[in-house]
């Protein structure tokens, strides 16, 4: 089947999930960490790489639990002279 937006969403999570699994796995050598342990490990990290830049776990203010990866999102604006978008921050 063709890839959908949901598939791409899963790809975004793959690198952080693997990092969380490595960190969580240090606590239980020889055993596969649970998804809860992986999430807890990611929450403890100050940041971790994502395909969009360094991210960290967030979401408590919006959802009541830190289960969202927040990464830097560049701000851009349309430059009329250039006829194109430009990253401004």
Backbone bond lengths (Angstrom), bond angles and torsions (degrees), N, CA, C in turn:
res aa  C-N    CA-C-N  psi(-1)  N-CA   C-N-CA  omega(-1)  CA-C   N-CA-C  phi
1 X - - - 1.450 - - 1.520 109.44 -
2 X 1.320 115.82 162.33 1.462 120.54 177.62 1.522 110.41 -78.78
3 X 1.347 115.26 153.59 1.465 119.50 177.52 1.523 109.66 -73.16
4 X 1.318 115.92 145.64 1.459 121.77 177.99 1.524 108.85 -116.88
5 X 1.319 116.66 177.39 1.457 121.24 176.55 1.518 112.28 -60.00
6 X 1.324 116.53 -32.96 1.466 120.44 177.82 1.521 110.03 -65.09
7 X 1.332 117.63 -40.78 1.464 120.52 177.92 1.523 110.76 -60.47
8 X 1.317 117.51 -43.26 1.463 120.51 179.59 1.519 110.46 -65.29
9 X 1.326 117.67 -34.43 1.457 121.17 176.51 1.528 110.19 -60.98
10 X 1.323 116.55 -39.58 1.463 120.60 178.92 1.528 110.61 -67.09
11 X 1.322 118.22 -37.46 1.463 121.74 178.55 1.526 110.19 -61.72
12 X 1.326 117.44 -39.84 1.464 121.67 179.11 1.526 110.18 -59.57
13 X 1.309 117.38 -36.10 1.467 122.18 -178.31 1.520 113.68 -80.19
14 X 1.333 119.25 -17.31 1.459 121.82 -171.55 1.527 113.07 -61.13
15 X 1.313 118.50 -49.76 1.470 121.06 -178.10 1.528 110.90 -62.67
16 X 1.338 119.95 -51.54 1.470 118.74 178.15 1.530 112.95 -59.82
17 X 1.332 117.60 -38.53 1.462 119.99 179.91 1.526 110.41 -61.83
18 X 1.345 116.95 -42.80 1.471 120.74 178.77 1.527 110.97 -63.49
19 X 1.318 117.31 -40.91 1.468 120.87 177.92 1.523 109.89 -63.81
20 X 1.323 116.96 -45.20 1.460 120.58 177.42 1.520 111.86 -60.82
21 X 1.337 117.32 -38.75 1.468 121.10 178.53 1.524 110.69 -64.84
22 X 1.332 117.30 -39.93 1.464 120.33 178.20 1.523 111.09 -64.77
23 X 1.324 116.74 -44.88 1.470 120.83 -179.57 1.527 110.09 -65.76
24 X 1.327 117.47 -46.95 1.465 121.28 -179.33 1.525 111.04 -66.00
25 X 1.319 117.58 -33.68 1.459 121.85 -179.47 1.513 113.63 -65.27
26 X 1.328 117.36 -22.60 1.467 120.59 178.17 1.526 111.15 -66.08
27 X 1.331 116.86 -26.44 1.467 120.84 179.64 1.528 112.41 -77.75
28 X 1.326 116.93 -23.82 1.470 121.02 -178.56 1.528 109.51 -135.19
29 X 1.349 117.93 71.51 1.469 119.98 -178.11 1.531 111.95 -56.83
30 X 1.315 115.61 137.38 1.455 121.37 178.54 1.514 114.49 85.69
31 X 1.319 117.64 -6.21 1.465 121.52 178.77 1.523 109.27 -120.69
32 X 1.316 115.91 148.27 1.459 120.75 177.46 1.527 108.56 -79.62
33 X 1.347 118.72 127.12 1.468 119.83 -179.50 1.527 111.92 -70.51
34 X 1.311 115.63 149.17 1.467 120.38 177.06 1.525 109.69 -74.58
35 X 1.318 116.79 162.72 1.461 120.43 176.52 1.523 111.10 -61.53
36 X 1.341 117.43 -34.96 1.466 120.27 176.74 1.524 110.93 -63.13
37 X 1.343 116.92 -40.80 1.465 120.82 178.35 1.529 110.71 -66.18
38 X 1.328 116.26 -37.05 1.467 120.61 178.82 1.527 110.21 -65.86
39 X 1.333 117.35 -45.43 1.469 120.50 177.54 1.524 111.04 -61.18
40 X 1.324 117.07 -42.28 1.463 120.79 179.97 1.529 110.65 -63.86
41 X 1.333 117.07 -39.78 1.464 120.84 177.83 1.525 110.62 -63.65
42 X 1.339 117.24 -42.40 1.465 120.45 178.84 1.528 111.23 -64.65
43 X 1.331 117.03 -37.82 1.469 120.26 179.25 1.528 111.56 -63.46
44 X 1.332 117.41 -31.24 1.467 121.43 -177.80 1.530 112.55 -79.26
45 X 1.335 117.39 -21.58 1.464 120.35 -178.99 1.526 110.27 -75.37
46 X 1.339 117.43 137.43 1.466 118.78 177.26 1.527 111.99 -65.44
47 X 1.339 117.04 -33.34 1.465 122.13 175.15 1.524 108.13 -165.17
48 X 1.328 115.30 165.21 1.462 121.94 177.50 1.522 107.27 -153.38
49 X 1.354 117.12 154.41 1.459 119.04 -177.51 1.531 112.46 -72.35
50 X 1.324 115.16 143.46 1.462 122.51 170.75 1.523 106.61 -131.71
51 X 1.320 118.08 171.57 1.466 119.24 179.42 1.525 111.75 -69.03
52 X 1.342 117.28 -11.80 1.463 121.00 179.42 1.524 112.80 -107.31
53 X 1.333 117.43 8.70 1.465 121.51 -178.24 1.517 110.49 115.55
54 X 1.340 117.06 179.68 1.461 119.91 -177.43 1.522 111.63 -61.04
55 X 1.319 115.60 136.01 1.458 120.53 179.48 1.511 111.20 -127.06
56 X 1.312 115.63 169.78 1.466 121.68 174.15 1.529 107.81 -148.69
57 X 1.318 114.96 160.98 1.461 119.47 -179.29 1.518 109.55 -76.41
58 X 1.313 115.65 136.94 1.456 122.32 -175.90 1.524 108.32 -149.96
59 X 1.318 116.48 -176.95 1.452 121.26 173.55 1.514 114.93 117.03
60 X 1.346 117.47 -9.42 1.463 119.54 -176.23 1.527 111.90 -58.82
61 X 1.334 117.18 -41.53 1.469 120.12 -178.82 1.528 111.79 -64.90
62 X 1.343 117.29 -36.47 1.466 120.66 -177.65 1.520 113.17 -87.60
63 X 1.359 116.47 -40.25 1.461 120.40 -170.14 1.523 114.21 -117.39
64 X 1.335 117.76 -7.27 1.456 120.85 -179.63 1.517 114.48 86.99
65 X 1.333 117.57 -2.06 1.462 121.49 179.24 1.529 108.71 -152.89
66 X 1.329 116.25 143.64 1.464 120.96 -179.38 1.529 110.38 -83.04
67 X 1.315 116.96 79.13 1.467 122.69 179.07 1.522 111.93 -119.72
68 X 1.306 118.28 16.97 1.459 121.93 -176.49 1.527 108.68 -119.51
69 X 1.325 117.02 134.53 1.460 120.21 173.99 1.517 107.73 -84.15
70 X 1.316 115.41 123.39 1.462 120.69 176.25 1.516 107.18 -107.83
71 X 1.311 116.62 123.44 1.459 121.18 178.51 1.514 109.23 -125.07
72 X 1.326 115.28 162.88 1.462 116.82 179.91 1.525 110.68 -65.06
73 X 1.286 115.84 132.75 1.458 121.30 177.62 1.522 107.25 -116.64
74 X 1.329 117.59 116.87 1.458 118.47 -178.76 1.524 111.63 -65.02
75 X 1.319 115.25 141.97 1.464 120.61 175.18 1.518 107.31 -94.53
76 X 1.315 116.20 134.31 1.453 119.11 178.84 1.524 109.76 -134.13
77 X 1.307 114.48 160.52 1.461 119.58 175.88 1.521 107.98 -141.15
78 X 1.301 115.05 155.73 1.455 120.06 -179.86 1.518 109.02 -78.44
79 X 1.329 116.16 125.81 1.460 122.47 178.74 1.532 107.59 -98.17
80 X 1.343 116.53 109.73 1.467 120.45 -176.84 1.520 112.37 -61.88
81 X 1.333 117.27 -38.22 1.470 119.91 -179.09 1.524 111.18 -65.73
82 X 1.315 116.22 -40.65 1.463 120.10 -179.00 1.526 111.57 -83.32
83 X 1.349 116.31 -20.25 1.458 120.06 -177.49 1.524 112.33 68.51
84 X 1.333 115.71 29.70 1.458 120.43 -175.90 1.524 109.87 -154.47
85 X 1.328 116.64 166.81 1.459 120.76 174.61 1.521 109.62 -79.71
86 X 1.313 116.03 147.56 1.462 122.78 176.48 1.519 108.63 -131.55
87 X 1.331 116.55 136.56 1.458 120.53 175.98 1.521 107.94 -74.01
88 X 1.343 116.24 128.23 1.465 119.90 -177.48 1.526 112.02 -112.48
89 X 1.307 119.40 -17.74 1.471 121.50 178.27 1.505 109.52 -156.63
